[in-house]
Amino acid sequence: MKNIKRLLRKVFLAYGDESLKMSEAEKKYGNTGPMKKAIVARKPIKKGEALTIEHIAFKRTNESTYIKQMQLGNLLNLTANVDIQKDEQIDFSKVEYAFKKADISAFKNTAK
């Protein structure tokens, strides 16, 4: 019984609490510097076009960017204020941005 209890505790820890909180190690790893995956345009985006998940890709780049991977939700549905070329990094200077809370509902694990 003690062994079953110990194993069940591991299962519940592995399952998590369904939050998207990142550990300090994950935050450090997520810093988008050289050779980290950055948010880029999967295809050309015209000025005035709203960004959707179909416009976005993550690619390794030699350039640093201040926008982190976890900020993807903040970019979705924003309007491009310049033409963005395929594989060009996307950041808040290229979109019409007003501070808002990210909608992460599409990324939640709803399977139980």
Chimera marker file (.cmm) of the C-alpha trace (Angstrom):
<marker_set name="trace">
<marker id="1" x="0.000" y="0.000" z="0.000" r="1" g="1" b="0" radius="0.5"/>
<marker id="2" x="2.857" y="2.380" z="0.798" r="1" g="1" b="0" radius="0.5"/>
<marker id="3" x="4.342" y="1.708" z="-2.624" r="1" g="1" b="0" radius="0.5"/>
<marker id="4" x="0.988" y="2.346" z="-4.336" r="1" g="1" b="0" radius="0.5"/>
<marker id="5" x="0.585" y="5.594" z="-2.395" r="1" g="1" b="0" radius="0.5"/>
<marker id="6" x="4.117" y="6.693" z="-3.392" r="1" g="1" b="0" radius="0.5"/>
<marker id="7" x="3.478" y="5.894" z="-7.056" r="1" g="1" b="0" radius="0.5"/>
<marker id="8" x="0.107" y="7.659" z="-7.036" r="1" g="1" b="0" radius="0.5"/>
<marker id="9" x="1.731" y="10.779" z="-5.570" r="1" g="1" b="0" radius="0.5"/>
<marker id="10" x="4.161" y="10.753" z="-8.533" r="1" g="1" b="0" radius="0.5"/>
<marker id="11" x="1.272" y="10.393" z="-10.972" r="1" g="1" b="0" radius="0.5"/>
<marker id="12" x="-0.565" y="13.383" z="-9.482" r="1" g="1" b="0" radius="0.5"/>
<marker id="13" x="2.621" y="15.487" z="-9.513" r="1" g="1" b="0" radius="0.5"/>
<marker id="14" x="3.250" y="14.579" z="-13.147" r="1" g="1" b="0" radius="0.5"/>
<marker id="15" x="-0.338" y="15.433" z="-14.106" r="1" g="1" b="0" radius="0.5"/>
<marker id="16" x="0.065" y="18.944" z="-12.712" r="1" g="1" b="0" radius="0.5"/>
<marker id="17" x="-2.563" y="21.505" z="-11.747" r="1" g="1" b="0" radius="0.5"/>
<marker id="18" x="-3.459" y="22.567" z="-15.331" r="1" g="1" b="0" radius="0.5"/>
<marker id="19" x="-1.794" y="25.978" z="-14.887" r="1" g="1" b="0" radius="0.5"/>
<marker id="20" x="0.631" y="27.378" z="-17.442" r="1" g="1" b="0" radius="0.5"/>
<marker id="21" x="3.056" y="28.671" z="-14.825" r="1" g="1" b="0" radius="0.5"/>
<marker id="22" x="6.670" y="28.205" z="-15.826" r="1" g="1" b="0" radius="0.5"/>
<marker id="23" x="9.500" y="27.255" z="-13.519" r="1" g="1" b="0" radius="0.5"/>
<marker id="24" x="12.532" y="29.545" z="-13.273" r="1" g="1" b="0" radius="0.5"/>
<marker id="25" x="14.504" y="27.078" z="-15.439" r="1" g="1" b="0" radius="0.5"/>
<marker id="26" x="11.772" y="27.182" z="-18.122" r="1" g="1" b="0" radius="0.5"/>
<marker id="27" x="11.709" y="30.990" z="-18.033" r="1" g="1" b="0" radius="0.5"/>
<marker id="28" x="15.485" y="31.138" z="-18.423" r="1" g="1" b="0" radius="0.5"/>
<marker id="29" x="15.372" y="28.640" z="-21.282" r="1" g="1" b="0" radius="0.5"/>
<marker id="30" x="12.564" y="30.611" z="-22.899" r="1" g="1" b="0" radius="0.5"/>
<marker id="31" x="14.658" y="33.763" z="-23.274" r="1" g="1" b="0" radius="0.5"/>
<marker id="32" x="14.795" y="34.236" z="-27.014" r="1" g="1" b="0" radius="0.5"/>
<marker id="33" x="18.441" y="34.902" z="-27.767" r="1" g="1" b="0" radius="0.5"/>
<marker id="34" x="20.638" y="33.635" z="-30.573" r="1" g="1" b="0" radius="0.5"/>
<marker id="35" x="19.705" y="30.085" z="-31.612" r="1" g="1" b="0" radius="0.5"/>
<marker id="36" x="16.528" y="30.108" z="-29.545" r="1" g="1" b="0" radius="0.5"/>
<marker id="37" x="13.227" y="29.681" z="-31.360" r="1" g="1" b="0" radius="0.5"/>
<marker id="38" x="11.713" y="33.056" z="-32.179" r="1" g="1" b="0" radius="0.5"/>
<marker id="39" x="8.242" y="33.970" z="-33.391" r="1" g="1" b="0" radius="0.5"/>
<marker id="40" x="8.420" y="34.513" z="-37.151" r="1" g="1" b="0" radius="0.5"/>
<marker id="41" x="6.005" y="34.871" z="-40.057" r="1" g="1" b="0" radius="0.5"/>
<marker id="42" x="5.139" y="31.516" z="-41.608" r="1" g="1" b="0" radius="0.5"/>
<marker id="43" x="4.053" y="33.389" z="-44.761" r="1" g="1" b="0" radius="0.5"/>
<marker id="44" x="3.986" y="37.048" z="-45.884" r="1" g="1" b="0" radius="0.5"/>
<marker id="45" x="1.608" y="39.209" z="-43.850" r="1" g="1" b="0" radius="0.5"/>
<marker id="46" x="0.189" y="42.374" z="-45.401" r="1" g="1" b="0" radius="0.5"/>
<marker id="47" x="-0.170" y="45.643" z="-43.509" r="1" g="1" b="0" radius="0.5"/>
<marker id="48" x="-3.688" y="45.745" z="-41.986" r="1" g="1" b="0" radius="0.5"/>
<marker id="49" x="-4.027" y="41.957" z="-41.807" r="1" g="1" b="0" radius="0.5"/>
<marker id="50" x="-4.898" y="40.368" z="-38.444" r="1" g="1" b="0" radius="0.5"/>
<marker id="51" x="-2.392" y="37.789" z="-37.164" r="1" g="1" b="0" radius="0.5"/>
<marker id="52" x="-3.700" y="34.258" z="-36.720" r="1" g="1" b="0" radius="0.5"/>
<marker id="53" x="-1.998" y="31.058" z="-35.639" r="1" g="1" b="0" radius="0.5"/>
<marker id="54" x="-1.677" y="30.181" z="-39.355" r="1" g="1" b="0" radius="0.5"/>
<marker id="55" x="0.626" y="33.208" z="-39.797" r="1" g="1" b="0" radius="0.5"/>
<marker id="56" x="2.992" y="32.163" z="-36.992" r="1" g="1" b="0" radius="0.5"/>
<marker id="57" x="5.952" y="29.800" z="-36.865" r="1" g="1" b="0" radius="0.5"/>
<marker id="58" x="8.777" y="29.255" z="-34.395" r="1" g="1" b="0" radius="0.5"/>
<marker id="59" x="12.255" y="29.118" z="-35.918" r="1" g="1" b="0" radius="0.5"/>
<marker id="60" x="15.803" y="29.217" z="-34.669" r="1" g="1" b="0" radius="0.5"/>
<marker id="61" x="17.529" y="32.475" z="-35.521" r="1" g="1" b="0" radius="0.5"/>
<marker id="62" x="20.934" y="34.065" z="-35.051" r="1" g="1" b="0" radius="0.5"/>
<marker id="63" x="19.244" y="37.319" z="-34.020" r="1" g="1" b="0" radius="0.5"/>
<marker id="64" x="18.018" y="38.124" z="-30.532" r="1" g="1" b="0" radius="0.5"/>
<marker id="65" x="14.493" y="39.351" z="-29.891" r="1" g="1" b="0" radius="0.5"/>
<marker id="66" x="12.870" y="40.689" z="-26.756" r="1" g="1" b="0" radius="0.5"/>
<marker id="67" x="9.575" y="38.911" z="-27.362" r="1" g="1" b="0" radius="0.5"/>
<marker id="68" x="9.329" y="35.506" z="-25.732" r="1" g="1" b="0" radius="0.5"/>
<marker id="69" x="7.654" y="32.372" z="-27.023" r="1" g="1" b="0" radius="0.5"/>
<marker id="70" x="5.125" y="32.481" z="-24.201" r="1" g="1" b="0" radius="0.5"/>
<marker id="71" x="3.876" y="35.876" z="-25.489" r="1" g="1" b="0" radius="0.5"/>
<marker id="72" x="2.359" y="34.274" z="-28.602" r="1" g="1" b="0" radius="0.5"/>
<marker id="73" x="-1.145" y="34.695" z="-27.175" r="1" g="1" b="0" radius="0.5"/>
<marker id="74" x="-0.599" y="38.460" z="-26.955" r="1" g="1" b="0" radius="0.5"/>
<marker id="75" x="0.121" y="38.653" z="-30.705" r="1" g="1" b="0" radius="0.5"/>
<marker id="76" x="-2.866" y="36.709" z="-31.985" r="1" g="1" b="0" radius="0.5"/>
<marker id="77" x="-5.638" y="38.812" z="-33.567" r="1" g="1" b="0" radius="0.5"/>
<marker id="78" x="-3.491" y="41.953" z="-33.616" r="1" g="1" b="0" radius="0.5"/>
<marker id="79" x="-3.244" y="43.916" z="-36.868" r="1" g="1" b="0" radius="0.5"/>
<marker id="80" x="0.070" y="44.237" z="-38.703" r="1" g="1" b="0" radius="0.5"/>
<marker id="81" x="1.117" y="47.893" z="-39.044" r="1" g="1" b="0" radius="0.5"/>
<marker id="82" x="3.776" y="47.031" z="-41.668" r="1" g="1" b="0" radius="0.5"/>
<marker id="83" x="4.227" y="44.358" z="-44.305" r="1" g="1" b="0" radius="0.5"/>
<marker id="84" x="5.991" y="41.372" z="-42.703" r="1" g="1" b="0" radius="0.5"/>
<marker id="85" x="7.997" y="39.027" z="-44.915" r="1" g="1" b="0" radius="0.5"/>
<marker id="86" x="8.124" y="35.242" z="-44.600" r="1" g="1" b="0" radius="0.5"/>
<marker id="87" x="10.588" y="34.169" z="-41.841" r="1" g="1" b="0" radius="0.5"/>
<marker id="88" x="10.821" y="37.737" z="-40.503" r="1" g="1" b="0" radius="0.5"/>
<marker id="89" x="10.670" y="37.998" z="-36.701" r="1" g="1" b="0" radius="0.5"/>
<marker id="90" x="7.418" y="39.366" z="-35.358" r="1" g="1" b="0" radius="0.5"/>
<marker id="91" x="7.424" y="41.688" z="-32.365" r="1" g="1" b="0" radius="0.5"/>
<marker id="92" x="5.163" y="44.370" z="-30.949" r="1" g="1" b="0" radius="0.5"/>
<marker id="93" x="6.740" y="47.108" z="-33.114" r="1" g="1" b="0" radius="0.5"/>
<marker id="94" x="5.208" y="45.445" z="-36.205" r="1" g="1" b="0" radius="0.5"/>
<marker id="95" x="1.635" y="45.263" z="-34.920" r="1" g="1" b="0" radius="0.5"/>
<marker id="96" x="-0.947" y="47.639" z="-33.501" r="1" g="1" b="0" radius="0.5"/>
<marker id="97" x="-0.689" y="46.710" z="-29.844" r="1" g="1" b="0" radius="0.5"/>
<marker id="98" x="-2.589" y="47.788" z="-26.760" r="1" g="1" b="0" radius="0.5"/>
<marker id="99" x="-1.857" y="45.964" z="-23.530" r="1" g="1" b="0" radius="0.5"/>
<marker id="100" x="-4.282" y="43.095" z="-22.907" r="1" g="1" b="0" radius="0.5"/>
<marker id="101" x="-4.392" y="39.870" z="-21.023" r="1" g="1" b="0" radius="0.5"/>
<marker id="102" x="-3.557" y="36.914" z="-23.285" r="1" g="1" b="0" radius="0.5"/>
<marker id="103" x="-6.316" y="34.484" z="-24.205" r="1" g="1" b="0" radius="0.5"/>
<marker id="104" x="-4.785" y="31.071" z="-23.479" r="1" g="1" b="0" radius="0.5"/>
<marker id="105" x="-8.018" y="29.113" z="-23.563" r="1" g="1" b="0" radius="0.5"/>
<marker id="106" x="-6.971" y="27.404" z="-26.808" r="1" g="1" b="0" radius="0.5"/>
<marker id="107" x="-3.865" y="26.036" z="-25.102" r="1" g="1" b="0" radius="0.5"/>
<marker id="108" x="-5.453" y="24.589" z="-21.941" r="1" g="1" b="0" radius="0.5"/>
<marker id="109" x="-5.449" y="20.860" z="-21.439" r="1" g="1" b="0" radius="0.5"/>
<marker id="110" x="-9.127" y="19.990" z="-21.186" r="1" g="1" b="0" radius="0.5"/>
<marker id="111" x="-8.659" y="16.198" z="-21.395" r="1" g="1" b="0" radius="0.5"/>
<marker id="112" x="-9.370" y="14.443" z="-18.133" r="1" g="1" b="0" radius="0.5"/>
<link id1="1" id2="2" r="1" g="1" b="0" radius="0.2"/>
<link id1="2" id2="3" r="1" g="1" b="0" radius="0.2"/>
<link id1="3" id2="4" r="1" g="1" b="0" radius="0.2"/>
<link id1="4" id2="5" r="1" g="1" b="0" radius="0.2"/>
<link id1="5" id2="6" r="1" g="1" b="0" radius="0.2"/>
<link id1="6" id2="7" r="1" g="1" b="0" radius="0.2"/>
<link id1="7" id2="8" r="1" g="1" b="0" radius="0.2"/>
<link id1="8" id2="9" r="1" g="1" b="0" radius="0.2"/>
<link id1="9" id2="10" r="1" g="1" b="0" radius="0.2"/>
<link id1="10" id2="11" r="1" g="1" b="0" radius="0.2"/>
<link id1="11" id2="12" r="1" g="1" b="0" radius="0.2"/>
<link id1="12" id2="13" r="1" g="1" b="0" radius="0.2"/>
<link id1="13" id2="14" r="1" g="1" b="0" radius="0.2"/>
<link id1="14" id2="15" r="1" g="1" b="0" radius="0.2"/>
<link id1="15" id2="16" r="1" g="1" b="0" radius="0.2"/>
<link id1="16" id2="17" r="1" g="1" b="0" radius="0.2"/>
<link id1="17" id2="18" r="1" g="1" b="0" radius="0.2"/>
<link id1="18" id2="19" r="1" g="1" b="0" radius="0.2"/>
<link id1="19" id2="20" r="1" g="1" b="0" radius="0.2"/>
<link id1="20" id2="21" r="1" g="1" b="0" radius="0.2"/>
<link id1="21" id2="22" r="1" g="1" b="0" radius="0.2"/>
<link id1="22" id2="23" r="1" g="1" b="0" radius="0.2"/>
<link id1="23" id2="24" r="1" g="1" b="0" radius="0.2"/>
<link id1="24" id2="25" r="1" g="1" b="0" radius="0.2"/>
<link id1="25" id2="26" r="1" g="1" b="0" radius="0.2"/>
<link id1="26" id2="27" r="1" g="1" b="0" radius="0.2"/>
<link id1="27" id2="28" r="1" g="1" b="0" radius="0.2"/>
<link id1="28" id2="29" r="1" g="1" b="0" radius="0.2"/>
<link id1="29" id2="30" r="1" g="1" b="0" radius="0.2"/>
<link id1="30" id2="31" r="1" g="1" b="0" radius="0.2"/>
<link id1="31" id2="32" r="1" g="1" b="0" radius="0.2"/>
<link id1="32" id2="33" r="1" g="1" b="0" radius="0.2"/>
<link id1="33" id2="34" r="1" g="1" b="0" radius="0.2"/>
<link id1="34" id2="35" r="1" g="1" b="0" radius="0.2"/>
<link id1="35" id2="36" r="1" g="1" b="0" radius="0.2"/>
<link id1="36" id2="37" r="1" g="1" b="0" radius="0.2"/>
<link id1="37" id2="38" r="1" g="1" b="0" radius="0.2"/>
<link id1="38" id2="39" r="1" g="1" b="0" radius="0.2"/>
<link id1="39" id2="40" r="1" g="1" b="0" radius="0.2"/>
<link id1="40" id2="41" r="1" g="1" b="0" radius="0.2"/>
<link id1="41" id2="42" r="1" g="1" b="0" radius="0.2"/>
<link id1="42" id2="43" r="1" g="1" b="0" radius="0.2"/>
<link id1="43" id2="44" r="1" g="1" b="0" radius="0.2"/>
<link id1="44" id2="45" r="1" g="1" b="0" radius="0.2"/>
<link id1="45" id2="46" r="1" g="1" b="0" radius="0.2"/>
<link id1="46" id2="47" r="1" g="1" b="0" radius="0.2"/>
<link id1="47" id2="48" r="1" g="1" b="0" radius="0.2"/>
<link id1="48" id2="49" r="1" g="1" b="0" radius="0.2"/>
<link id1="49" id2="50" r="1" g="1" b="0" radius="0.2"/>
<link id1="50" id2="51" r="1" g="1" b="0" radius="0.2"/>
<link id1="51" id2="52" r="1" g="1" b="0" radius="0.2"/>
<link id1="52" id2="53" r="1" g="1" b="0" radius="0.2"/>
<link id1="53" id2="54" r="1" g="1" b="0" radius="0.2"/>
<link id1="54" id2="55" r="1" g="1" b="0" radius="0.2"/>
<link id1="55" id2="56" r="1" g="1" b="0" radius="0.2"/>
<link id1="56" id2="57" r="1" g="1" b="0" radius="0.2"/>
<link id1="57" id2="58" r="1" g="1" b="0" radius="0.2"/>
<link id1="58" id2="59" r="1" g="1" b="0" radius="0.2"/>
<link id1="59" id2="60" r="1" g="1" b="0" radius="0.2"/>
<link id1="60" id2="61" r="1" g="1" b="0" radius="0.2"/>
<link id1="61" id2="62" r="1" g="1" b="0" radius="0.2"/>
<link id1="62" id2="63" r="1" g="1" b="0" radius="0.2"/>
<link id1="63" id2="64" r="1" g="1" b="0" radius="0.2"/>
<link id1="64" id2="65" r="1" g="1" b="0" radius="0.2"/>
<link id1="65" id2="66" r="1" g="1" b="0" radius="0.2"/>
<link id1="66" id2="67" r="1" g="1" b="0" radius="0.2"/>
<link id1="67" id2="68" r="1" g="1" b="0" radius="0.2"/>
<link id1="68" id2="69" r="1" g="1" b="0" radius="0.2"/>
<link id1="69" id2="70" r="1" g="1" b="0" radius="0.2"/>
<link id1="70" id2="71" r="1" g="1" b="0" radius="0.2"/>
<link id1="71" id2="72" r="1" g="1" b="0" radius="0.2"/>
<link id1="72" id2="73" r="1" g="1" b="0" radius="0.2"/>
<link id1="73" id2="74" r="1" g="1" b="0" radius="0.2"/>
<link id1="74" id2="75" r="1" g="1" b="0" radius="0.2"/>
<link id1="75" id2="76" r="1" g="1" b="0" radius="0.2"/>
<link id1="76" id2="77" r="1" g="1" b="0" radius="0.2"/>
<link id1="77" id2="78" r="1" g="1" b="0" radius="0.2"/>
<link id1="78" id2="79" r="1" g="1" b="0" radius="0.2"/>
<link id1="79" id2="80" r="1" g="1" b="0" radius="0.2"/>
<link id1="80" id2="81" r="1" g="1" b="0" radius="0.2"/>
<link id1="81" id2="82" r="1" g="1" b="0" radius="0.2"/>
<link id1="82" id2="83" r="1" g="1" b="0" radius="0.2"/>
<link id1="83" id2="84" r="1" g="1" b="0" radius="0.2"/>
<link id1="84" id2="85" r="1" g="1" b="0" radius="0.2"/>
<link id1="85" id2="86" r="1" g="1" b="0" radius="0.2"/>
<link id1="86" id2="87" r="1" g="1" b="0" radius="0.2"/>
<link id1="87" id2="88" r="1" g="1" b="0" radius="0.2"/>
<link id1="88" id2="89" r="1" g="1" b="0" radius="0.2"/>
<link id1="89" id2="90" r="1" g="1" b="0" radius="0.2"/>
<link id1="90" id2="91" r="1" g="1" b="0" radius="0.2"/>
<link id1="91" id2="92" r="1" g="1" b="0" radius="0.2"/>
<link id1="92" id2="93" r="1" g="1" b="0" radius="0.2"/>
<link id1="93" id2="94" r="1" g="1" b="0" radius="0.2"/>
<link id1="94" id2="95" r="1" g="1" b="0" radius="0.2"/>
<link id1="95" id2="96" r="1" g="1" b="0" radius="0.2"/>
<link id1="96" id2="97" r="1" g="1" b="0" radius="0.2"/>
<link id1="97" id2="98" r="1" g="1" b="0" radius="0.2"/>
<link id1="98" id2="99" r="1" g="1" b="0" radius="0.2"/>
<link id1="99" id2="100" r="1" g="1" b="0" radius="0.2"/>
<link id1="100" id2="101" r="1" g="1" b="0" radius="0.2"/>
<link id1="101" id2="102" r="1" g="1" b="0" radius="0.2"/>
<link id1="102" id2="103" r="1" g="1" b="0" radius="0.2"/>
<link id1="103" id2="104" r="1" g="1" b="0" radius="0.2"/>
<link id1="104" id2="105" r="1" g="1" b="0" radius="0.2"/>
<link id1="105" id2="106" r="1" g="1" b="0" radius="0.2"/>
<link id1="106" id2="107" r="1" g="1" b="0" radius="0.2"/>
<link id1="107" id2="108" r="1" g="1" b="0" radius="0.2"/>
<link id1="108" id2="109" r="1" g="1" b="0" radius="0.2"/>
<link id1="109" id2="110" r="1" g="1" b="0" radius="0.2"/>
<link id1="110" id2="111" r="1" g="1" b="0" radius="0.2"/>
<link id1="111" id2="112" r="1" g="1" b="0" radius="0.2"/>
</marker_set>
